[in-house]
Amino acid sequence: MAQAFTTDCVDCPRLSEFLIKVRGSHPDYFAKPVPPFGAASPRLLIVGLAPGMHGANRTGRPFTGDHAGILLYETLHRFGFSNQPISEHAADGLQLIACRITNAVKCLPPENKPEKSEINNCNNYLKQELNVLSDDVFVLALGQIAHQAVLIAQGLKLKDYRFAHAAEHKLPSGLSLFDSYHCSRYNTQTRRLTPEMFHAVFANIRRQIEES
C-alpha cells in the first residue's frame, strides 16, 4: 500500500543504523530521510537515486550542496523550472517552478549503493508521490535505478520499458516517463553525460509541456 513520506521512517535497518553513525560523526548534518522538494502540483517530477553524503544528507534538500546538483540546478534554471541556477543550502531562497524533485531511496545508503530490499521498501513513498499526480505530468528518471523504481511504483514490468538516455515512455496511467543518465560527478567528469546531452532532454520536456 502506498504511504505518505515521513522523516521518522526506520523501515530499512541498515540505512537507519548508518544514519545514526552519520549523525554521530557529523552532528550538524540533516542525516534523516530527505523529503521531496518543490511544487506541490508539478508538471515535471524528477526522480533521482538517493541523497549524497555531503549533499542532500547534509542539507536536507535533494541535490543541494554537492556536485550532482551543479548541472541539475543550472539546467532547471535554464529551462524555467527554478528561480536561480545554484543550490547551496536549504535556506538559500531557491524555489522550483512547476517542478518537484524526489529520490527513489530517501536515505543516504553506504557507498551510495542502496540494496534491492531498500529500494523496494522506499518504493511505497514513491508510489504515493506518483498516485497524486495528474496524468499530464512528465516524470524524469535520473539513472536506471530511478527509472525502474518508477515502473515498480506503477506496477509495470521492467522489460516493457527499457532504460536509455533520452528515451521516452508513455505509461498506462497517462504519465510520460523520460530517462537521462544521472548527473553524478562520475558521469559528468567522464563525459558519459555532457551538459549538452542533459540540456537536450530538458529542452524536449519543456517543448512538450508547452505544447500540451
PAVO-835434 format. One record per residue (C-alpha): residue in one letter; x, z, y. Coordinates in steps of 0.5 Angstrom, whole numbers, padded with zeros to 4 digits, always signed. Each point is the difference from the previous one (the first is absolute). Example, Ala and Ser with C-alpha at 12.3 -4.5 7.8 and 13.67 -1.06 7.14 Angstrom:
<pts>
a+0025+0016-0009;s+0002-0002+0007;
</pts>
This chain:
<pts>
m+0000+0000+0000;a+0003-0002+0007;q+0001+0006+0004;a+0002+0002+0007;f+0007+0001+0002;t+0003+0007+0002;t+0007+0002+0002;d-0001+0006-0005;c+0000-0004-0006;v+0004+0002-0006;d-0002-0005-0006;c+0007-0002-0001;p+0004+0006-0003;r+0007-0004+0001;l-0002-0002+0007;s-0003+0007+0002;e+0007+0003-0002;f+0004-0005+0003;l-0003+0001+0007;i+0001+0008-0001;k+0007-0001+0000;v+0000-0005+0005;r-0004+0005+0005;g+0006+0005-0002;s+0006-0005+0002;h-0004-0003+0006;p-0005+0005+0003;d-0001-0004+0006;y-0003-0006-0005;f-0007-0001-0001;a+0001+0000-0007;k-0007-0001-0003;p-0005-0005-0002;v+0001-0005+0006;p-0007-0002+0003;p-0002-0007+0002;f+0001-0002+0007;g-0004-0005+0004;a-0007-0003+0002;a-0006+0004-0004;s-0003-0007-0001;p+0005-0005+0000;r+0001-0008-0001;l+0006+0001-0003;l+0002+0005-0005;i+0008+0001-0002;v+0002+0003-0007;g+0007+0002-0001;l+0003+0003-0005;a+0002+0008+0001;p+0003+0004+0006;g+0007-0001+0001;m+0004+0007+0000;h+0002-0001+0007;g-0005-0004+0003;a-0008+0002-0002;n+0002+0006-0004;r+0004+0003+0007;t-0005-0003+0005;g-0007+0001-0004;r-0002-0007+0002;p+0001-0007-0004;f+0006-0004+0001;t+0002+0004+0006;g+0008+0002+0001;d+0003-0004-0005;h+0003-0007-0001;a-0006-0002-0004;g-0004+0001+0007;i+0004-0004+0004;l-0002-0007-0002;l-0007+0002-0001;y-0002+0003+0006;e+0004-0005+0004;t-0005-0005-0004;l-0006+0004+0001;h+0001+0000+0008;r+0002-0008+0000;f-0007-0002-0003;g-0004+0005+0004;f-0001+0006-0005;s+0003+0005+0004;n+0002+0002+0007;q+0007+0001-0001;p+0006-0003-0004;i+0003+0006-0002;s-0002+0006-0004;e+0005+0006+0000;h-0005+0006-0001;a-0007+0003+0000;a-0001+0001+0007;d+0004-0006+0003;g-0007-0003+0002;l+0000-0006-0005;q-0007-0002-0001;l-0003-0005-0005;i-0005-0005+0002;a-0005-0002-0006;c+0006+0002-0005;r+0001+0005-0004;i+0006+0002-0005;t+0000+0004-0006;n+0004+0000-0007;a-0001-0001-0007;v+0003+0007-0001;k-0001+0005+0005;c+0006+0005-0001;l+0007-0001+0000;p+0003-0002-0007;p+0007+0002-0002;e+0005-0006+0001;n-0006-0004+0003;k-0003-0001-0007;p-0007+0002-0002;e-0002+0001-0007;k-0006-0004-0003;s-0004+0006-0001;e+0002+0002+0007;i-0003-0007+0003;n-0006+0001-0005;n-0001+0007+0003;c+0000-0002+0007;n-0004-0007-0001;n-0006+0005+0001;y+0001+0000+0007;l+0002-0007+0001;k-0007-0002-0004;q-0004+0005+0005;e+0004-0004+0006;l-0002-0007-0002;n-0007+0002-0002;v-0002+0002+0007;l+0003-0007+0003;s-0005-0005+0002;d+0001-0007-0004;d+0003-0003+0005;v+0007+0004+0000;f+0006-0003-0001;v+0005+0004-0004;l+0007-0001+0000;a+0004+0003-0006;l+0008+0001+0001;g+0003-0001-0006;q-0002-0001-0008;i-0002+0008-0001;a-0005+0000+0006;h-0003-0007-0002;q-0001+0003-0007;a-0003+0006+0003;v-0005-0003+0004;l-0002-0004-0006;i-0001+0006-0004;a-0004+0003+0005;q-0004-0006+0000;g-0001+0001-0008;l+0003-0007+0000;k+0005-0003-0006;l+0007-0001+0003;k+0001-0006-0004;d-0005-0004+0004;y+0003+0002+0007;r+0008-0002+0000;f+0004+0003+0005;a+0004-0004+0004;h+0003+0000+0007;a-0005-0004+0005;a-0006+0000-0006;e-0007+0001+0002;h-0005+0002-0005;k-0008+0000+0002;l-0002+0007-0004;p-0007+0000-0003;s-0002+0006+0005;g+0001-0005+0005;l+0006+0003+0003;s+0006-0005+0001;l+0007+0002-0003;f+0006-0002+0003;d+0007+0001-0003;s+0007+0001+0003;y+0007+0002-0002;h+0001+0008+0002;c+0003+0000+0007;s+0005+0005-0003;r+0007+0001+0002;y+0003-0004-0006;n-0005-0006+0000;t+0002-0001+0008;q+0007+0001-0001;t+0001-0004-0006;r-0005-0005+0004;r-0005+0000-0006;l-0005+0001+0006;t+0002-0003+0006;p-0004+0001+0007;e-0002-0007+0000;m-0003+0001-0007;f-0003+0006+0002;h-0003-0003+0006;a-0003-0006-0003;v-0004+0005-0005;f-0003+0004+0006;a-0001-0007+0004;n-0004-0002-0006;i-0004+0006+0000;r-0001+0000+0008;r-0003-0007-0001;q-0005+0001-0005;i-0002+0007+0004;e-0001-0005+0006;e-0004-0005-0004;s-0004+0005-0004;
</pts>
